Amino acid sequence: QVLLSAVATWKADGIALSFGEPSPAFEEDLGHLGLSVATLMDKGQLQ
């Protein structure tokens, strides 16, 4: 929830989000939530 809130806040503020070399475990955990690093970084995907 904190990560999604940060993404939404930064999107509203016009600030880009990026991840430098996320671990496989982080990517797997995002997958369990139906998300991906690409989805979080793509401004058009989250509302």
PQR file with spaces between the fields and no chain letter, atoms N, CA, C, O and H, PARSE charges and radii, in Angstrom:
ATOM       1  N    GLN     1       0.820   -1.187    0.000 -0.4000 1.5000
ATOM       2  CA   GLN     1       0.000    0.000    0.000 -0.0000 2.0000
ATOM       3  C    GLN     1       0.867    1.254    0.000  0.5500 1.7000
ATOM       4  O    GLN     1       0.547    2.237   -0.668 -0.5500 1.4000
ATOM       5  N    VAL     2       1.953    1.216    0.744 -0.4000 1.5000
ATOM       6  CA   VAL     2       2.829    2.381    0.798 -0.0000 2.0000
ATOM       7  C    VAL     2       3.448    2.646   -0.573  0.5500 1.7000
ATOM       8  O    VAL     2       3.526    3.793   -1.014 -0.5500 1.4000
ATOM       9  H    VAL     2       2.213    0.418    1.287  0.4000 1.0000
ATOM      10  N    LEU     3       3.878    1.599   -1.231 -0.4000 1.5000
ATOM      11  CA   LEU     3       4.482    1.765   -2.555 -0.0000 2.0000
ATOM      12  C    LEU     3       3.471    2.318   -3.555  0.5500 1.7000
ATOM      13  O    LEU     3       3.796    3.218   -4.329 -0.5500 1.4000
ATOM      14  H    LEU     3       3.814    0.668   -0.872  0.4000 1.0000
ATOM      15  N    LEU     4       2.265    1.795   -3.547 -0.4000 1.5000
ATOM      16  CA   LEU     4       1.244    2.286   -4.476 -0.0000 2.0000
ATOM      17  C    LEU     4       0.864    3.727   -4.168  0.5500 1.7000
ATOM      18  O    LEU     4       0.605    4.510   -5.081 -0.5500 1.4000
ATOM      19  H    LEU     4       2.001    1.063   -2.918  0.4000 1.0000
ATOM      20  N    SER     5       0.830    4.081   -2.893 -0.4000 1.5000
ATOM      21  CA   SER     5       0.554    5.459   -2.511 -0.0000 2.0000
ATOM      22  C    SER     5       1.656    6.385   -3.014  0.5500 1.7000
ATOM      23  O    SER     5       1.374    7.469   -3.526 -0.5500 1.4000
ATOM      24  H    SER     5       1.041    3.445   -2.150  0.4000 1.0000
ATOM      25  N    ALA     6       2.902    5.963   -2.870 -0.4000 1.5000
ATOM      26  CA   ALA     6       4.026    6.769   -3.351 -0.0000 2.0000
ATOM      27  C    ALA     6       3.957    6.944   -4.860  0.5500 1.7000
ATOM      28  O    ALA     6       4.186    8.042   -5.367 -0.5500 1.4000
ATOM      29  H    ALA     6       3.131    5.083   -2.454  0.4000 1.0000
ATOM      30  N    VAL     7       3.647    5.880   -5.579 -0.4000 1.5000
ATOM      31  CA   VAL     7       3.530    5.961   -7.033 -0.0000 2.0000
ATOM      32  C    VAL     7       2.453    6.971   -7.410  0.5500 1.7000
ATOM      33  O    VAL     7       2.669    7.814   -8.280 -0.5500 1.4000
ATOM      34  H    VAL     7       3.461    4.988   -5.167  0.4000 1.0000
ATOM      35  N    ALA     8       1.294    6.891   -6.759 -0.4000 1.5000
ATOM      36  CA   ALA     8       0.198    7.813   -7.062 -0.0000 2.0000
ATOM      37  C    ALA     8       0.561    9.252   -6.730  0.5500 1.7000
ATOM      38  O    ALA     8       0.249   10.167   -7.492 -0.5500 1.4000
ATOM      39  H    ALA     8       1.118    6.206   -6.052  0.4000 1.0000
ATOM      40  N    THR     9       1.218    9.454   -5.597 -0.4000 1.5000
ATOM      41  CA   THR     9       1.613   10.807   -5.188 -0.0000 2.0000
ATOM      42  C    THR     9       2.617   11.390   -6.158  0.5500 1.7000
ATOM      43  O    THR     9       2.472   12.529   -6.601 -0.5500 1.4000
ATOM      44  H    THR     9       1.472    8.711   -4.978  0.4000 1.0000
ATOM      45  N    TRP    10       3.646   10.605   -6.493 -0.4000 1.5000
ATOM      46  CA   TRP    10       4.668   11.092   -7.411 -0.0000 2.0000
ATOM      47  C    TRP    10       4.081   11.346   -8.797  0.5500 1.7000
ATOM      48  O    TRP    10       4.461   12.304   -9.470 -0.5500 1.4000
ATOM      49  H    TRP    10       3.764    9.680   -6.133  0.4000 1.0000
ATOM      50  N    LYS    11       3.157   10.489   -9.220 -0.4000 1.5000
ATOM      51  CA   LYS    11       2.504   10.693  -10.513 -0.0000 2.0000
ATOM      52  C    LYS    11       1.765   12.032  -10.512  0.5500 1.7000
ATOM      53  O    LYS    11       1.868   12.804  -11.465 -0.5500 1.4000
ATOM      54  H    LYS    11       2.849    9.711   -8.673  0.4000 1.0000
ATOM      55  N    ALA    12       1.025   12.299   -9.445 -0.4000 1.5000
ATOM      56  CA   ALA    12       0.283   13.558   -9.337 -0.0000 2.0000
ATOM      57  C    ALA    12       1.212   14.770   -9.330  0.5500 1.7000
ATOM      58  O    ALA    12       0.852   15.841   -9.817 -0.5500 1.4000
ATOM      59  H    ALA    12       0.942   11.671   -8.670  0.4000 1.0000
ATOM      60  N    ASP    13       2.402   14.591   -8.776 -0.4000 1.5000
ATOM      61  CA   ASP    13       3.385   15.671   -8.707 -0.0000 2.0000
ATOM      62  C    ASP    13       4.259   15.764   -9.954  0.5500 1.7000
ATOM      63  O    ASP    13       5.101   16.656  -10.058 -0.5500 1.4000
ATOM      64  H    ASP    13       2.694   13.720   -8.380  0.4000 1.0000
ATOM      65  N    GLY    14       4.062   14.843  -10.904 -0.4000 1.5000
ATOM      66  CA   GLY    14       4.843   14.858  -12.136 -0.0000 2.0000
ATOM      67  C    GLY    14       6.264   14.355  -11.964  0.5500 1.7000
ATOM      68  O    GLY    14       7.146   14.703  -12.749 -0.5500 1.4000
ATOM      69  H    GLY    14       3.378   14.118  -10.819  0.4000 1.0000
ATOM      70  N    ILE    15       6.495   13.540  -10.946 -0.4000 1.5000
ATOM      71  CA   ILE    15       7.830   13.009  -10.682 -0.0000 2.0000
ATOM      72  C    ILE    15       7.888   11.554  -11.150  0.5500 1.7000
ATOM      73  O    ILE    15       7.029   10.743  -10.804 -0.5500 1.4000
ATOM      74  H    ILE    15       5.779   13.258  -10.308  0.4000 1.0000
ATOM      75  N    ALA    16       8.901   11.244  -11.932 -0.4000 1.5000
ATOM      76  CA   ALA    16       9.059    9.887  -12.451 -0.0000 2.0000
ATOM      77  C    ALA    16       9.597    8.953  -11.379  0.5500 1.7000
ATOM      78  O    ALA    16      10.409    9.349  -10.544 -0.5500 1.4000
ATOM      79  H    ALA    16       9.599   11.903  -12.213  0.4000 1.0000
ATOM      80  N    LEU    17       9.142    7.727  -11.412 -0.4000 1.5000
ATOM      81  CA   LEU    17       9.597    6.684  -10.503 -0.0000 2.0000
ATOM      82  C    LEU    17      10.525    5.750  -11.261  0.5500 1.7000
ATOM      83  O    LEU    17      10.244    5.388  -12.404 -0.5500 1.4000
ATOM      84  H    LEU    17       8.482    7.405  -12.091  0.4000 1.0000
ATOM      85  N    SER    18      11.608    5.364  -10.647 -0.4000 1.5000
ATOM      86  CA   SER    18      12.485    4.377  -11.280 -0.0000 2.0000
ATOM      87  C    SER    18      13.042    3.441  -10.222  0.5500 1.7000
ATOM      88  O    SER    18      13.167    3.802   -9.051 -0.5500 1.4000
ATOM      89  H    SER    18      11.836    5.657   -9.719  0.4000 1.0000
ATOM      90  N    PHE    19      13.369    2.256  -10.646 -0.4000 1.5000
ATOM      91  CA   PHE    19      13.982    1.243   -9.787 -0.0000 2.0000
ATOM      92  C    PHE    19      15.305    0.858  -10.427  0.5500 1.7000
ATOM      93  O    PHE    19      15.345    0.513  -11.608 -0.5500 1.4000
ATOM      94  H    PHE    19      13.268    1.962  -11.596  0.4000 1.0000
ATOM      95  N    GLY    20      16.369    0.911   -9.674 -0.4000 1.5000
ATOM      96  CA   GLY    20      17.650    0.467  -10.203 -0.0000 2.0000
ATOM      97  C    GLY    20      17.894   -0.969   -9.790  0.5500 1.7000
ATOM      98  O    GLY    20      18.082   -1.227   -8.601 -0.5500 1.4000
ATOM      99  H    GLY    20      16.336    1.191   -8.715  0.4000 1.0000
ATOM     100  N    GLU    21      17.900   -1.875  -10.674 -0.4000 1.5000
ATOM     101  CA   GLU    21      18.184   -3.284  -10.422 -0.0000 2.0000
ATOM     102  C    GLU    21      17.356   -3.895   -9.285  0.5500 1.7000
ATOM     103  O    GLU    21      17.914   -4.281   -8.258 -0.5500 1.4000
ATOM     104  H    GLU    21      17.748   -1.666  -11.640  0.4000 1.0000
ATOM     105  N    PRO    22      16.037   -3.987   -9.457 -0.5600 1.5000
ATOM     106  CA   PRO    22      15.217   -4.640   -8.433  0.2800 2.0000
ATOM     107  C    PRO    22      15.561   -6.121   -8.339  0.5500 1.7000
ATOM     108  O    PRO    22      15.874   -6.760   -9.344 -0.5500 1.4000
ATOM     109  N    SER    23      15.503   -6.652   -7.147 -0.4000 1.5000
ATOM     110  CA   SER    23      15.843   -8.061   -6.947 -0.0000 2.0000
ATOM     111  C    SER    23      14.746   -8.955   -7.528  0.5500 1.7000
ATOM     112  O    SER    23      13.597   -8.536   -7.665 -0.5500 1.4000
ATOM     113  H    SER    23      15.249   -6.133   -6.330  0.4000 1.0000
ATOM     114  N    PRO    24      15.118  -10.189   -7.866 -0.5600 1.5000
ATOM     115  CA   PRO    24      14.102  -11.135   -8.350  0.2800 2.0000
ATOM     116  C    PRO    24      12.982  -11.343   -7.323  0.5500 1.7000
ATOM     117  O    PRO    24      11.822  -11.503   -7.704 -0.5500 1.4000
ATOM     118  N    ALA    25      13.311  -11.343   -6.046 -0.4000 1.5000
ATOM     119  CA   ALA    25      12.287  -11.527   -5.014 -0.0000 2.0000
ATOM     120  C    ALA    25      11.299  -10.361   -5.014  0.5500 1.7000
ATOM     121  O    ALA    25      10.096  -10.569   -4.855 -0.5500 1.4000
ATOM     122  H    ALA    25      14.253  -11.213   -5.737  0.4000 1.0000
ATOM     123  N    PHE    26      11.801   -9.129   -5.191 -0.4000 1.5000
ATOM     124  CA   PHE    26      10.928   -7.962   -5.254 -0.0000 2.0000
ATOM     125  C    PHE    26       9.989   -8.071   -6.450  0.5500 1.7000
ATOM     126  O    PHE    26       8.790   -7.816   -6.335 -0.5500 1.4000
ATOM     127  H    PHE    26      12.778   -8.960   -5.320  0.4000 1.0000
ATOM     128  N    GLU    27      10.541   -8.449   -7.590 -0.4000 1.5000
ATOM     129  CA   GLU    27       9.723   -8.598   -8.791 -0.0000 2.0000
ATOM     130  C    GLU    27       8.688   -9.709   -8.624  0.5500 1.7000
ATOM     131  O    GLU    27       7.552   -9.577   -9.078 -0.5500 1.4000
ATOM     132  H    GLU    27      11.515   -8.656   -7.683  0.4000 1.0000
ATOM     133  N    GLU    28       9.078  -10.787   -7.981 -0.4000 1.5000
ATOM     134  CA   GLU    28       8.143  -11.888   -7.735 -0.0000 2.0000
ATOM     135  C    GLU    28       7.013  -11.439   -6.807  0.5500 1.7000
ATOM     136  O    GLU    28       5.846  -11.748   -7.047 -0.5500 1.4000
ATOM     137  H    GLU    28      10.001  -10.894   -7.613  0.4000 1.0000
ATOM     138  N    ASP    29       7.364  -10.713   -5.754 -0.4000 1.5000
ATOM     139  CA   ASP    29       6.354  -10.226   -4.817 -0.0000 2.0000
ATOM     140  C    ASP    29       5.384   -9.267   -5.511  0.5500 1.7000
ATOM     141  O    ASP    29       4.180   -9.320   -5.259 -0.5500 1.4000
ATOM     142  H    ASP    29       8.312  -10.462   -5.559  0.4000 1.0000
ATOM     143  N    LEU    30       5.893   -8.398   -6.377 -0.4000 1.5000
ATOM     144  CA   LEU    30       5.005   -7.522   -7.142 -0.0000 2.0000
ATOM     145  C    LEU    30       4.058   -8.355   -8.005  0.5500 1.7000
ATOM     146  O    LEU    30       2.879   -8.029   -8.142 -0.5500 1.4000
ATOM     147  H    LEU    30       6.870   -8.355   -6.581  0.4000 1.0000
ATOM     148  N    GLY    31       4.583   -9.420   -8.576 -0.4000 1.5000
ATOM     149  CA   GLY    31       3.766  -10.310   -9.397 -0.0000 2.0000
ATOM     150  C    GLY    31       2.611  -10.916   -8.627  0.5500 1.7000
ATOM     151  O    GLY    31       1.524  -11.091   -9.177 -0.5500 1.4000
ATOM     152  H    GLY    31       5.541   -9.685   -8.464  0.4000 1.0000
ATOM     153  N    HIS    32       2.832  -11.239   -7.355 -0.4000 1.5000
ATOM     154  CA   HIS    32       1.763  -11.779   -6.511 -0.0000 2.0000
ATOM     155  C    HIS    32       0.642  -10.756   -6.320  0.5500 1.7000
ATOM     156  O    HIS    32      -0.504  -11.122   -6.061 -0.5500 1.4000
ATOM     157  H    HIS    32       3.716  -11.096   -6.909  0.4000 1.0000
ATOM     158  N    LEU    33       0.980   -9.479   -6.448 -0.4000 1.5000
ATOM     159  CA   LEU    33      -0.003   -8.403   -6.315 -0.0000 2.0000
ATOM     160  C    LEU    33      -0.605   -8.011   -7.664  0.5500 1.7000
ATOM     161  O    LEU    33      -1.436   -7.106   -7.744 -0.5500 1.4000
ATOM     162  H    LEU    33       1.911   -9.181   -6.658  0.4000 1.0000
ATOM     163  N    GLY    34      -0.177   -8.703   -8.724 -0.4000 1.5000
ATOM     164  CA   GLY    34      -0.664   -8.385  -10.059 -0.0000 2.0000
ATOM     165  C    GLY    34       0.022   -7.171  -10.660  0.5500 1.7000
ATOM     166  O    GLY    34      -0.512   -6.530  -11.566 -0.5500 1.4000
ATOM     167  H    GLY    34       0.498   -9.438   -8.659  0.4000 1.0000
ATOM     168  N    LEU    35       1.209   -6.857  -10.152 -0.4000 1.5000
ATOM     169  CA   LEU    35       1.960   -5.695  -10.612 -0.0000 2.0000
ATOM     170  C    LEU    35       3.299   -6.118  -11.171  0.5500 1.7000
ATOM     171  O    LEU    35       3.692   -7.280  -11.066 -0.5500 1.4000
ATOM     172  H    LEU    35       1.643   -7.377   -9.416  0.4000 1.0000
ATOM     173  N    SER    36       3.992   -5.171  -11.764 -0.4000 1.5000
ATOM     174  CA   SER    36       5.361   -5.383  -12.206 -0.0000 2.0000
ATOM     175  C    SER    36       6.112   -4.074  -12.064  0.5500 1.7000
ATOM     176  O    SER    36       5.498   -3.019  -11.901 -0.5500 1.4000
ATOM     177  H    SER    36       3.672   -4.228  -11.850  0.4000 1.0000
ATOM     178  N    VAL    37       7.420   -4.128  -12.124 -0.4000 1.5000
ATOM     179  CA   VAL    37       8.223   -2.905  -12.069 -0.0000 2.0000
ATOM     180  C    VAL    37       7.824   -2.003  -13.229  0.5500 1.7000
ATOM     181  O    VAL    37       7.683   -0.792  -13.055 -0.5500 1.4000
ATOM     182  H    VAL    37       7.919   -4.985  -12.256  0.4000 1.0000
ATOM     183  N    ALA    38       7.644   -2.580  -14.406 -0.4000 1.5000
ATOM     184  CA   ALA    38       7.260   -1.792  -15.578 -0.0000 2.0000
ATOM     185  C    ALA    38       5.917   -1.100  -15.363  0.5500 1.7000
ATOM     186  O    ALA    38       5.745    0.057  -15.749 -0.5500 1.4000
ATOM     187  H    ALA    38       7.759   -3.563  -14.548  0.4000 1.0000
ATOM     188  N    THR    39       4.974   -1.797  -14.755 -0.4000 1.5000
ATOM     189  CA   THR    39       3.661   -1.213  -14.483 -0.0000 2.0000
ATOM     190  C    THR    39       3.783   -0.030  -13.533  0.5500 1.7000
ATOM     191  O    THR    39       3.140    0.999  -13.739 -0.5500 1.4000
ATOM     192  H    THR    39       5.114   -2.737  -14.441  0.4000 1.0000
ATOM     193  N    LEU    40       4.599   -0.166  -12.500 -0.4000 1.5000
ATOM     194  CA   LEU    40       4.765    0.912  -11.535 -0.0000 2.0000
ATOM     195  C    LEU    40       5.432    2.134  -12.154  0.5500 1.7000
ATOM     196  O    LEU    40       5.128    3.268  -11.782 -0.5500 1.4000
ATOM     197  H    LEU    40       5.122   -1.002  -12.332  0.4000 1.0000
ATOM     198  N    MET    41       6.329    1.905  -13.087 -0.4000 1.5000
ATOM     199  CA   MET    41       7.068    3.018  -13.689 -0.0000 2.0000
ATOM     200  C    MET    41       6.296    3.659  -14.832  0.5500 1.7000
ATOM     201  O    MET    41       6.585    4.796  -15.206 -0.5500 1.4000
ATOM     202  H    MET    41       6.576    0.984  -13.388  0.4000 1.0000
ATOM     203  N    ASP    42       5.318    2.952  -15.396 -0.4000 1.5000
ATOM     204  CA   ASP    42       4.540    3.478  -16.530 -0.0000 2.0000
ATOM     205  C    ASP    42       3.416    4.355  -15.999  0.5500 1.7000
ATOM     206  O    ASP    42       2.458    3.854  -15.410 -0.5500 1.4000
ATOM     207  H    ASP    42       5.083    2.029  -15.092  0.4000 1.0000
ATOM     208  N    LYS    43       3.527    5.638  -16.201 -0.4000 1.5000
ATOM     209  CA   LYS    43       2.543    6.598  -15.674 -0.0000 2.0000
ATOM     210  C    LYS    43       1.136    6.305  -16.164  0.5500 1.7000
ATOM     211  O    LYS    43       0.168    6.631  -15.477 -0.5500 1.4000
ATOM     212  H    LYS    43       4.305    6.046  -16.679  0.4000 1.0000
ATOM     213  N    GLY    44       1.001    5.701  -17.327 -0.4000 1.5000
ATOM     214  CA   GLY    44      -0.334    5.460  -17.872 -0.0000 2.0000
ATOM     215  C    GLY    44      -1.039    4.256  -17.265  0.5500 1.7000
ATOM     216  O    GLY    44      -2.236    4.080  -17.494 -0.5500 1.4000
ATOM     217  H    GLY    44       1.788    5.436  -17.885  0.4000 1.0000
ATOM     218  N    GLN    45      -0.353    3.433  -16.512 -0.4000 1.5000
ATOM     219  CA   GLN    45      -0.948    2.185  -16.030 -0.0000 2.0000
ATOM     220  C    GLN    45      -1.711    2.316  -14.716  0.5500 1.7000
ATOM     221  O    GLN    45      -2.721    1.638  -14.527 -0.5500 1.4000
ATOM     222  H    GLN    45       0.619    3.575  -16.327  0.4000 1.0000
ATOM     223  N    LEU    46      -1.259    3.163  -13.816 -0.4000 1.5000
ATOM     224  CA   LEU    46      -1.899    3.290  -12.513 -0.0000 2.0000
ATOM     225  C    LEU    46      -2.743    4.536  -12.441  0.5500 1.7000
ATOM     226  O    LEU    46      -2.382    5.578  -12.987 -0.5500 1.4000
ATOM     227  H    LEU    46      -0.439    3.714  -13.969  0.4000 1.0000
ATOM     228  N    GLN    47      -3.860    4.427  -11.772 -0.4000 1.5000
ATOM     229  CA   GLN    47      -4.742    5.585  -11.613 -0.0000 2.0000
ATOM     230  C    GLN    47      -5.037    5.800  -10.156  0.5500 1.7000
ATOM     231  O    GLN    47      -5.765    6.728   -9.804 -0.5500 1.4000
ATOM     232  H    GLN    47      -4.154    3.581  -11.329  0.4000 1.0000
